[in-house]
Amino acid sequence: RGQLATAKSIVIVPDDDLQRVPFAALWQRSTQQYLAQSHLIAMAPSAAVIATRTAPERAQRSVLLIGNAAGNEEEALEYLPNVNEEISSLKRVYPASRVQSVSGSEASKARFTAEAPAYDIVHFAGHGLSDDDSLTPSLLMARSGNDSGRFYTSDIATLRLPRAPLVVLAACGTLRGRVGGVEGMPSLARAFLAAGASKVVGTLWDTDDANSVQLLTSFHRSIAARQSPAAALSEAQRDALARNAHPKHWAQYVVYTATP
């Protein structure tokens, strides 16, 4: 507790079930604040990963926004009405010359795989499919021919992301997976770190896309202003608190990092 009082940033390397803890929402009785109100918080799969990875800093950063609002009847996934609003809102945050947005039927696995390596910031909005026992979480991309659109962790981990991007996964449970046996749960966020992302903003539980638009827009405004992902998320979460948002609507978002 004494060390936390003198620190501004915390990188947590959780083990086993601690990987499911929303540390940002831990309540501090001494200050009557959530931890997100006093500290910048990130999680990492291991200290060794952070010690060996660096991310380049670029004067101008390119942004890829990918949104798939479509549902899937086979898996009882509903259409997400706020995904298109989210993509449109984020598109206005960055200079038009630096942003590429892909949505609807164009938001396929093939398009994602082809486009993502060229960008410094990649944001996905749509369905994430995972649970606490899953070894095969996936993002739901647009169907293409015989392709179901399921973008599995095994597909993601084989990507090569040479620009060490910040990846934002605005979908359900993108930090969720089976606990134990690896450095970091086998989640969608972990797969993007394996592919070369420097940091991933993921979710610990299911999200309400209607409540996420404002938080994520606030987050990206701070990123556009050159704040770090941890600082940007902390500010967005404090903004949510100022609107009296319940922690279930903001504490699920976590910065998962492979770089200092």
Number of C-alpha atoms within 10 A of each C-alpha: 6 6 6 12 9 8 11 10 14 14 18 18 17 17 17 14 11 12 22 19 13 19 19 23 18 14 14 13 8 6 10 9 13 19 20 23 20 18 18 22 23 26 23 24 21 18 16 11 16 16 11 10 14 13 17 10 10 9 5 11 17 18 26 22 24 28 29 26 22 21 17 15 9 6 8 8 14 12 15 18 13 18 26 19 14 21 22 15 16 23 20 12 17 18 13 11 8 13 18 15 16 18 21 15 14 18 23 25 23 15 14 21 16 11 15 23 21 16 22 23 24 23 22 24 27 27 31 28 23 23 19 16 11 16 18 17 28 23 25 27 32 27 19 14 7 6 13 14 19 19 24 20 22 15 15 22 18 14 19 16 21 16 19 26 27 26 26 27 26 27 25 24 27 33 33 29 24 20 21 13 10 12 18 24 26 23 26 31 31 28 25 28 26 18 21 22 29 25 28 30 24 25 28 20 22 20 20 16 21 15 14 20 21 16 20 23 20 21 24 24 17 19 21 16 11 14 15 14 25 26 21 23 29 27 20 23 26 19 18 21 17 9 9 9 14 10 16 14 20 27 23 24 28 25 27 32 28 28 18 16
